[in-house]
């Protein structure tokens, strides 16, 4: 079995959503300074790097991250590669794709994945996202999970409509994927967010498995 890590490494200096805190990752206790063990402190937004959005992120009465159904986060998935010319994933774009009707988890590989090549690159506002019409198309086809290869599923400064449609339909959103090493095709996805009580999201380790 081949396992492809599609997670972004969390590290200081990595791009974060504008206004979110920068990643603080450093050792608070050090063996070379006399400590019994090395102990690292991590401080960051719940929406850092590869992460999962809970409904509560946009829906005031929505469920929090620890309540997400695990069966949505693990199972068959399709990686769909979009041409670099695609600026936004809308209904028209989705209708032209060969989406497997039985696959309930869809990961969109776009030109965004190239942005992860430079771990110190600043946040890029021109990333490809899914607009409201695309979100409604995905909701109507009974999708369980949608993933995208940058820090928001929706285009920059147009977050509300897409998130409200997807989360309102019970679709799990995975953001911040790095699909550079994943070819288009069918896989088994495992994406488990940290079990943070009452949180609107959480970082996750996501992998694709193929036989």
N, C-alpha and C positions, 0 to 999 in steps of 0.2 A: 504494500500500500504506500502510495506517495502522499506526503502531507505538505501542503503549501501554506506557509504562514502569511496571512493577508492583513496582519496587524501592523500598525505604525509603532515604532519604538518611542516610548515616552522618555524625554530627555530635556534638560534645560536648554533654552534657546529655540525649541521647536515652535512652529507656527501654532498659534491659538486664536480662537475667535476674538475679534476686536472687543476690548473691554473686559475679557476674562483675565484672571491672574496668570502670570507666567508660571511655568513649572519650576518648583523648588524641589530639587532632589539632591540631597547631600547626606553624608554620614554625620550623625550627631555624636556617636561614640566610635573611637578608633583604637584598634588593638595596638598600633604602633605608638599610641599616646598613653598606653597603660590600661585601656579598657579591657574587660573580660571578653568582649565580643564586639564585632562591628555592628552598628545599628544605624539604619538609614531613615531619614525623615522624608516623606513625600507630601507635598501640598500642591494641589491643582484643582481646576474646575472638574466637575463630574462629566463635562463634555470635552475632555482632553483626548487628543489622538483618536484611536479607534474606540468608539463608544456606542452605547445603545440609548436611545431616547425612550423614556417612559411617557405614557399618556399625560401624566401630570405636568410635563414640560410645557404644554400649551393648553391643556384642558383643566380648569380649576378643580373639577370633581373627578379627574382621571386617576387611574391607579399609579402607584409609585413602582420603582424599579424592581423591588423584591417580589412584587406580585405578578410579574410577567410570566406567561406560560412557557415552560421550558420546551415543550414540544414544538413551539414556533421557532425556537432558537437553534434547534438541532434537527437535521433531516436533509432530504434531497434539495439541491439548489441548482440554478442555472446561472452561469456567468454570461452576460450578454455584452459584446463589445460594440461600441458605437464609433462611427467615423469621427475623425478629429474635427471635421467641419460642423458637427452638431454643436450649437450654441446653448440650446435648452432642450430638455427632454419633455416634449409635450405630447398630446394625444396623437397628433399626426405622425410624429416620429415613432411612437410605440406601435401604431397600427401597421407600420411597415416592417417591424421586426418579426422574427420567427420565434415567438415566445411559446415554449412548450405548454399546452393547455393544462397538463396535470402537475406542473411544477409550481409549488406555492411560495417558493423563496427565490427571489430574483436579485442578482447583484449586477449593477451596471458599471462596466469598465469603460471609462471615458479618457479623454486626454488629461484629466485630473491626475491620474496615477503618475504621470511624468513629473508632477510637481513635488512628489516625495523624494526625488532623486537627490535633492539638496536639502539635507536635514536642517540647515540654518536659514532656509529661504523665508522671507517674510510672508505673512498671510496674503493670499492672492484673491482679489475680489472678483476676478473674471472666471471663476470656476463654473463648470457645467452643473446645473441642478434640474430638478423636476418641477415643472410649474403646476398650477392647480388643475389644468385639464389633464395632464399626465397622471396626477394623483388620483383623479376621479376614474380614469381608465383602469388603473391598477386596483382600485377599490372594487370596481364593478366585476373584475375577473376573480374575486375572492382570494386575492393574494394574502399570504400570512406574514411575509417579511420582505422588506425592500432595503437594499444596501447600496451605498454610493461611495465613490472614492475621493471624497473631500469632506470638510468639516461640517457641512450642512447638506441635507437632502434637497433643499430648496435653493433657488438662485439668491444671490446676495441681496439683502434688504427686501426680500419678498418671502420671508420665512412663514408667516402666519397661514396663508391659504393652504399651502401644501401640507404643512404639519397638521393643521386642523382636520383636513380631509383624511389623511392616512391614519393618524392616531384615533380620530373619531370612528373610523371603520375597524378599529382593532388590529391594525397592521403594525408590526414591530418595525422600527426604523433603526438601521445601523449606519453610522456615519464614520468618516475618517478611515475607510478601508484603503489598503494599498494592493491593487490588483495587477501590478506590473508583471508579476511572475505567473499569473493565472491566464491561461488561454480560454477563449470562449468554449463553453461546453457544460456538461453535467457533472456535478460533484455531490459529495455529502458535506454539508456545512455544520460546523460546531462553533457557536459564538456565545460565550457565557459572560455576562457582565458581573462585576462585583456586586455582592448582595448587600447593598447599602439601605438601611432602613429609612423610609420616607423620602428617598431621593428622586429627583426628576430625571436622572440619568446615571450612567456609570461607565467608566472605562471597561473595555472587554478585550480578551484574547480571542481572535477569530482565526480559524484554519479551514482549509478545504482539503478533503480527502478524496483520492481517486484510486481505483483498483488498478 
